């Protein structure tokens, strides 16, 4: 099973992805935890370019192709081999981030983004996507107070981040069988428990 986490900046998805991977390992599953962009030596180098605030002038389609290159490498090197070996893969962001950020956020053609995505992933679709929802202003405040990496996309306008959130919610509504929307503004333990319940239900064959 491929489980992906999505969400606006500061939604807590990176923390929750790690907590879920730890929980599933405790249940006896073999779990690969990875992330986008990155997750491979090639992808990590691309991540540095994408996240560097000094690259504020990056052309939107350059951004798309860099994210896509990292994704193609991750799918080929990590995700597909792990799935073929019967492992669970938990990925912090996947192609839905490109649709939300570059499609809805930057206004690029969604159909073209879909075509590029299908090439990069070979048509691989997550079995479950957990979307942690939070108001953009609250999420960005969390990021600032958290003291972690403040990257090139974090410094985009609030209007941009609002478009990204709206895009995520639209994507979730288009594939309700794959997406589960979770209130990410709540305390970490509450969010963790809901995620564990959702994932365990799917693993047990439930809805």
C-alpha positions as a Markdown table, in Angstrom:
| # | Residue | x | y | z |
|---|---|---|---|---|
| 1 | Unk | 0.0 | 0.0 | 0.0 |
| 2 | Unk | 1.2 | 3.5 | -0.9 |
| 3 | Unk | 0.0 | 6.1 | 1.7 |
| 4 | Unk | 0.6 | 9.7 | 1.0 |
| 5 | Unk | 0.4 | 12.8 | 3.2 |
| 6 | Unk | -0.6 | 16.1 | 1.8 |
| 7 | Unk | -1.4 | 19.5 | 3.3 |
| 8 | Unk | -0.5 | 23.2 | 3.3 |
| 9 | Unk | 2.6 | 24.5 | 5.0 |
| 10 | Unk | 2.5 | 24.0 | 8.7 |
| 11 | Unk | -0.2 | 21.4 | 8.6 |
| 12 | Unk | 1.9 | 18.8 | 10.6 |
| 13 | Unk | 2.0 | 16.2 | 7.8 |
| 14 | Unk | 5.7 | 15.5 | 8.2 |
| 15 | Unk | 5.3 | 14.8 | 11.9 |
| 16 | Unk | 2.2 | 12.7 | 11.3 |
| 17 | Unk | 3.9 | 10.7 | 8.5 |
| 18 | Unk | 6.7 | 9.8 | 10.9 |
| 19 | Unk | 4.4 | 8.9 | 13.7 |
| 20 | Unk | 2.3 | 6.7 | 11.4 |
| 21 | Unk | 5.4 | 4.9 | 10.1 |
| 22 | Unk | 6.5 | 4.2 | 13.7 |
| 23 | Unk | 3.0 | 3.0 | 14.6 |
| 24 | Unk | 2.8 | 0.6 | 11.6 |
| 25 | Unk | 6.3 | -0.8 | 12.3 |
| 26 | Unk | 5.1 | -1.4 | 15.9 |
| 27 | Unk | 2.2 | -3.5 | 14.4 |
| 28 | Unk | 4.8 | -5.6 | 12.5 |
| 29 | Unk | 4.6 | -4.1 | 9.0 |
| 30 | Unk | 7.7 | -3.4 | 6.9 |
| 31 | Unk | 7.4 | 0.4 | 6.3 |
| 32 | Unk | 9.4 | 2.7 | 4.0 |
| 33 | Unk | 9.1 | 6.4 | 5.0 |
| 34 | Unk | 10.1 | 8.8 | 2.3 |
| 35 | Unk | 9.4 | 12.3 | 1.2 |
| 36 | Unk | 9.0 | 14.7 | -1.8 |
| 37 | Unk | 11.0 | 16.4 | -3.1 |
| 38 | Unk | 13.9 | 14.2 | -2.1 |
| 39 | Unk | 14.0 | 10.6 | -0.8 |
| 40 | Unk | 17.0 | 9.7 | -3.0 |
| 41 | Unk | 20.5 | 11.1 | -3.4 |
| 42 | Unk | 19.4 | 12.7 | -6.7 |
| 43 | Unk | 16.2 | 13.9 | -5.3 |
| 44 | Unk | 17.8 | 15.5 | -2.2 |
| 45 | Unk | 20.1 | 17.5 | -4.5 |
| 46 | Unk | 17.0 | 18.7 | -6.4 |
| 47 | Unk | 15.3 | 19.6 | -3.1 |
| 48 | Unk | 18.1 | 21.9 | -2.2 |
| 49 | Unk | 17.6 | 23.9 | -5.4 |
| 50 | Unk | 13.8 | 24.0 | -5.1 |
| 51 | Unk | 13.8 | 25.1 | -1.5 |
| 52 | Unk | 16.6 | 27.6 | -1.6 |
| 53 | Unk | 15.1 | 31.1 | -1.0 |
| 54 | Unk | 17.9 | 32.5 | -3.2 |
| 55 | Unk | 16.1 | 30.9 | -6.2 |
| 56 | Unk | 13.0 | 33.2 | -5.8 |
| 57 | Unk | 13.1 | 34.0 | -9.5 |
| 58 | Unk | 12.7 | 30.4 | -10.6 |
| 59 | Unk | 10.3 | 30.1 | -13.6 |
| 60 | Unk | 7.1 | 28.2 | -12.8 |
| 61 | Unk | 7.7 | 25.4 | -15.4 |
| 62 | Unk | 11.3 | 25.0 | -14.3 |
| 63 | Unk | 9.8 | 24.3 | -10.8 |
| 64 | Unk | 7.4 | 21.7 | -12.2 |
| 65 | Unk | 10.1 | 19.8 | -14.1 |
| 66 | Unk | 12.5 | 19.8 | -11.1 |
| 67 | Unk | 9.7 | 18.4 | -8.8 |
| 68 | Unk | 8.8 | 15.9 | -11.5 |
| 69 | Unk | 12.4 | 14.8 | -11.9 |
| 70 | Unk | 12.8 | 14.2 | -8.2 |
| 71 | Unk | 9.5 | 12.3 | -8.2 |
| 72 | Unk | 10.5 | 10.1 | -11.2 |
| 73 | Unk | 13.7 | 9.1 | -9.4 |
| 74 | Unk | 11.8 | 8.4 | -6.1 |
| 75 | Unk | 9.2 | 6.2 | -7.8 |
| 76 | Unk | 11.9 | 4.2 | -9.7 |
| 77 | Unk | 14.4 | 3.9 | -7.0 |
| 78 | Unk | 12.4 | 3.6 | -3.8 |
| 79 | Unk | 8.6 | 3.4 | -4.1 |
| 80 | Unk | 8.0 | 0.7 | -6.8 |
| 81 | Unk | 10.7 | -1.7 | -5.5 |
| 82 | Unk | 9.3 | -1.4 | -1.9 |
| 83 | Unk | 5.7 | -2.1 | -3.1 |
| 84 | Unk | 6.9 | -5.0 | -5.2 |
| 85 | Unk | 8.6 | -6.4 | -2.0 |
| 86 | Unk | 5.3 | -6.2 | -0.2 |
| 87 | Unk | 6.2 | -3.2 | 2.0 |
| 88 | Unk | 4.1 | -0.3 | 3.0 |
| 89 | Unk | 5.3 | 3.1 | 1.7 |
| 90 | Unk | 4.5 | 6.3 | 3.6 |
| 91 | Unk | 5.3 | 9.3 | 1.5 |
| 92 | Unk | 5.4 | 12.9 | 2.8 |
| 93 | Unk | 3.9 | 14.6 | -0.3 |
| 94 | Unk | 3.5 | 13.1 | -3.8 |
| 95 | Unk | 2.1 | 14.3 | -7.1 |
| 96 | Unk | -1.0 | 16.0 | -5.6 |
| 97 | Unk | 1.4 | 18.6 | -4.3 |
| 98 | Unk | 2.3 | 19.6 | -7.8 |
| 99 | Unk | -1.4 | 19.8 | -8.8 |
| 100 | Unk | -2.1 | 22.0 | -5.7 |
| 101 | Unk | 0.9 | 24.2 | -5.7 |
| 102 | Unk | 1.8 | 24.6 | -9.3 |
| 103 | Unk | -1.7 | 24.0 | -10.8 |
| 104 | Unk | -4.0 | 25.9 | -8.4 |
| 105 | Unk | -1.4 | 28.0 | -6.7 |
| 106 | Unk | 0.5 | 29.2 | -9.8 |
| 107 | Unk | -2.3 | 28.7 | -12.3 |
| 108 | Unk | -0.5 | 26.3 | -14.6 |
| 109 | Unk | -2.5 | 24.0 | -16.9 |
| 110 | Unk | -3.8 | 21.1 | -14.8 |
| 111 | Unk | -4.2 | 18.7 | -17.8 |
| 112 | Unk | -0.6 | 19.3 | -18.8 |
| 113 | Unk | 0.5 | 18.7 | -15.2 |
| 114 | Unk | -1.5 | 15.5 | -15.1 |
| 115 | Unk | 0.3 | 14.3 | -18.3 |
| 116 | Unk | 3.7 | 15.1 | -16.9 |
| 117 | Unk | 2.8 | 13.3 | -13.7 |
| 118 | Unk | 1.7 | 10.2 | -15.4 |
| 119 | Unk | 5.0 | 10.0 | -17.3 |
| 120 | Unk | 7.0 | 10.5 | -14.1 |
| 121 | Unk | 5.1 | 7.9 | -12.0 |
| 122 | Unk | 4.2 | 5.4 | -14.7 |
| 123 | Unk | 0.6 | 5.8 | -13.7 |
| 124 | Unk | 1.2 | 5.0 | -10.0 |
| 125 | Unk | -1.7 | 6.3 | -7.8 |
| 126 | Unk | -1.7 | 6.3 | -4.0 |
| 127 | Unk | -4.0 | 3.8 | -2.3 |
| 128 | Unk | -4.7 | 6.4 | 0.4 |
| 129 | Unk | -4.1 | 10.1 | 0.6 |
| 130 | Unk | -4.3 | 11.7 | 4.0 |
| 131 | Unk | -4.9 | 15.5 | 3.7 |
| 132 | Unk | -4.2 | 17.5 | 6.8 |
| 133 | Unk | -6.2 | 20.7 | 6.5 |
| 134 | Unk | -5.3 | 24.0 | 8.1 |
| 135 | Unk | -6.0 | 27.7 | 7.4 |
| 136 | Unk | -2.9 | 29.1 | 5.6 |
| 137 | Unk | -2.3 | 31.9 | 8.0 |
| 138 | Unk | -2.3 | 29.5 | 11.0 |
| 139 | Unk | -0.1 | 27.0 | 9.2 |
| 140 | Unk | 2.5 | 29.7 | 8.2 |
| 141 | Unk | 2.5 | 31.0 | 11.8 |
| 142 | Unk | 3.2 | 27.4 | 13.0 |
| 143 | Unk | 6.1 | 27.2 | 10.5 |
| 144 | Unk | 7.6 | 30.4 | 11.8 |
| 145 | Unk | 7.3 | 29.5 | 15.4 |
| 146 | Unk | 8.5 | 26.0 | 14.9 |
| 147 | Unk | 12.0 | 27.2 | 13.9 |
| 148 | Unk | 12.4 | 24.7 | 11.1 |
| 149 | Unk | 13.3 | 25.2 | 7.5 |
| 150 | Unk | 11.7 | 28.3 | 5.9 |
| 151 | Unk | 11.9 | 27.6 | 2.2 |
| 152 | Unk | 11.2 | 29.3 | -1.0 |
| 153 | Unk | 7.6 | 28.3 | -1.2 |
| 154 | Unk | 6.9 | 29.3 | 2.4 |
| 155 | Unk | 7.7 | 32.9 | 1.5 |
| 156 | Unk | 5.0 | 33.1 | -1.2 |
| 157 | Unk | 2.0 | 35.4 | -0.6 |
| 158 | Unk | -0.9 | 34.4 | 1.6 |
| 159 | Unk | -3.1 | 34.6 | -1.4 |
| 160 | Unk | -1.0 | 31.9 | -3.1 |
| 161 | Unk | -1.3 | 29.6 | 0.0 |
| 162 | Unk | -5.0 | 30.1 | 0.0 |
| 163 | Unk | -5.3 | 29.0 | -3.6 |
| 164 | Unk | -3.2 | 26.0 | -2.8 |
| 165 | Unk | -5.6 | 25.0 | 0.1 |
| 166 | Unk | -8.6 | 25.5 | -2.1 |
| 167 | Unk | -7.0 | 23.3 | -4.8 |
| 168 | Unk | -6.3 | 20.6 | -2.3 |
| 169 | Unk | -10.0 | 20.6 | -1.2 |
| 170 | Unk | -11.1 | 20.4 | -4.8 |
| 171 | Unk | -8.8 | 17.5 | -5.5 |
| 172 | Unk | -10.1 | 15.7 | -2.4 |
| 173 | Unk | -13.6 | 16.2 | -3.6 |
| 174 | Unk | -12.8 | 14.7 | -7.0 |
| 175 | Unk | -11.5 | 11.4 | -5.5 |
| 176 | Unk | -13.3 | 10.8 | -2.2 |
| 177 | Unk | -12.5 | 7.1 | -2.3 |
| 178 | Unk | -8.8 | 7.9 | -2.1 |
| 179 | Unk | -8.6 | 11.1 | 0.0 |
| 180 | Unk | -9.4 | 11.5 | 3.7 |
| 181 | Unk | -9.6 | 15.0 | 4.9 |
| 182 | Unk | -8.4 | 15.5 | 8.5 |
| 183 | Unk | -8.5 | 18.6 | 10.7 |
| 184 | Unk | -4.7 | 19.3 | 11.1 |
| 185 | Unk | -5.3 | 22.3 | 13.4 |
| 186 | Unk | -5.9 | 20.0 | 16.4 |
| 187 | Unk | -3.3 | 18.8 | 18.8 |
| 188 | Unk | -0.8 | 16.3 | 17.5 |
| 189 | Unk | -2.1 | 13.3 | 19.6 |
| 190 | Unk | -5.7 | 13.8 | 18.4 |
| 191 | Unk | -4.6 | 13.9 | 14.7 |
| 192 | Unk | -2.4 | 10.9 | 15.2 |
| 193 | Unk | -5.2 | 8.8 | 16.7 |
| 194 | Unk | -7.6 | 9.6 | 13.8 |
| 195 | Unk | -4.9 | 8.8 | 11.2 |
| 196 | Unk | -4.1 | 5.5 | 12.9 |
| 197 | Unk | -7.8 | 4.6 | 12.9 |
| 198 | Unk | -8.2 | 5.4 | 9.2 |
| 199 | Unk | -5.1 | 3.5 | 8.1 |
| 200 | Unk | -5.8 | 0.5 | 10.2 |
| 201 | Unk | -9.3 | 0.3 | 8.8 |
| 202 | Unk | -7.9 | 0.3 | 5.3 |
| 203 | Unk | -5.4 | -2.3 | 6.1 |
| 204 | Unk | -8.1 | -4.5 | 7.5 |
| 205 | Unk | -10.1 | -4.2 | 4.3 |
| 206 | Unk | -12.6 | -1.6 | 5.5 |
| 207 | Unk | -13.6 | 1.7 | 3.9 |
